[in-house]
Amino acid sequence: MTADTYGGKTPQETLDLFIAARRVEDVELASKYFLLDENLSREKWSEVLKKTKEVGKLALSANLVSRVEPYQRDITSENDYRFAGRDVNGDINIYIDMRFNSYSGLWKIENLY
């Protein structure tokens, strides 16, 4: 976890780095902004990003992610942060949960749904 140096000092910085990697369709780089799972892997997220790229929507979906805003409901710790995106009707259609990696001092994406 200490060697996991991909991410930003703030949740917004990590999100911006993630969006930039998606816009240039760099799946490997984009996957590095996710937290490691219990198996010390990011394979799940790497596969999701690869499939999104294969159907030609990785850069396009970056636009959806770029429109999220801070959403602090249900946050229980100062080491957690959430963004939410809304559709044209104002309904939430995407959440991005962030977690602070205290070992590296960087924010990581924990979940995107």
C-alpha positions in Angstrom: 0.0 0.0 0.0 2.9 2.4 0.7 4.3 1.8 -2.8 0.9 2.6 -4.4 1.8 6.1 -5.6 -1.0 6.7 -8.2 -3.5 9.2 -6.9 -3.9 12.7 -5.7 -3.6 14.5 -2.4 -7.3 15.3 -2.7 -10.3 13.3 -3.9 -10.8 15.8 -6.8 -7.2 15.5 -7.9 -7.5 11.7 -8.1 -10.7 12.0 -10.0 -9.1 14.5 -12.4 -6.2 12.1 -13.0 -8.6 9.2 -13.6 -10.7 11.2 -16.1 -7.6 12.3 -18.0 -6.4 8.7 -18.3 -9.8 7.6 -19.6 -9.9 10.4 -22.1 -6.6 9.2 -23.7 -7.9 5.6 -23.3 -5.1 4.5 -21.1 -6.7 1.5 -19.3 -3.6 0.6 -17.4 -3.1 4.1 -16.0 -6.8 4.6 -15.2 -7.0 1.3 -13.3 -4.1 2.4 -11.0 -6.4 5.1 -9.4 -8.5 2.3 -7.8 -7.8 0.9 -4.4 -6.2 -2.6 -4.3 -8.8 -5.2 -3.4 -8.4 -7.9 -0.7 -6.1 -9.9 -3.1 -3.9 -6.8 -3.7 -5.2 -6.6 -7.2 -7.1 -4.2 -9.5 -8.0 -6.8 -12.0 -11.8 -6.3 -11.6 -11.5 -2.6 -12.5 -8.9 -3.3 -15.2 -11.4 -5.7 -16.9 -14.3 -3.2 -16.6 -12.2 -0.5 -18.2 -10.9 -2.9 -21.0 -14.5 -3.9 -21.9 -15.6 -0.3 -21.9 -12.7 0.6 -24.3 -13.4 -2.4 -26.5 -16.9 -1.1 -27.2 -15.5 2.3 -27.9 -16.9 4.1 -24.9 -13.9 4.7 -22.6 -13.2 8.3 -23.6 -17.0 9.0 -24.0 -17.8 7.8 -20.5 -15.1 10.1 -19.2 -17.6 12.9 -19.9 -20.1 11.3 -17.6 -17.5 11.0 -14.8 -16.3 14.5 -15.3 -19.8 15.9 -14.4 -19.9 14.4 -10.9 -20.1 16.7 -7.9 -19.2 16.2 -4.2 -21.9 14.2 -2.4 -21.3 13.9 1.3 -24.4 12.1 2.5 -23.7 8.7 4.1 -20.0 9.5 4.7 -18.9 8.1 8.0 -15.2 8.9 8.1 -12.8 11.7 7.2 -11.0 9.0 5.1 -14.0 8.6 2.9 -15.4 10.8 0.1 -18.2 10.5 -2.4 -19.0 12.1 -5.7 -22.4 11.7 -7.5 -23.5 12.5 -11.0 -27.1 13.3 -12.0 -29.0 12.7 -15.2 -31.0 15.4 -17.1 -33.9 14.8 -14.7 -31.7 15.4 -11.6 -31.7 11.8 -10.6 -28.4 10.3 -9.4 -27.0 7.9 -12.0 -23.5 7.4 -10.8 -21.6 7.3 -7.5 -17.8 7.3 -7.1 -16.6 6.4 -3.6 -13.1 7.4 -2.6 -10.9 6.3 0.2 -7.8 7.9 1.6 -4.8 5.5 1.5 -3.0 6.5 4.8 0.0 4.4 3.8 0.8 6.5 0.7 -1.1 9.7 1.7 -3.1 9.6 -1.5 -6.8 9.3 -2.4 -8.0 6.3 -4.3 -11.2 5.2 -6.0 -12.9 2.5 -4.0 -16.0 2.0 -6.0 -17.7 3.3 -9.1 -21.3 2.4 -9.7 
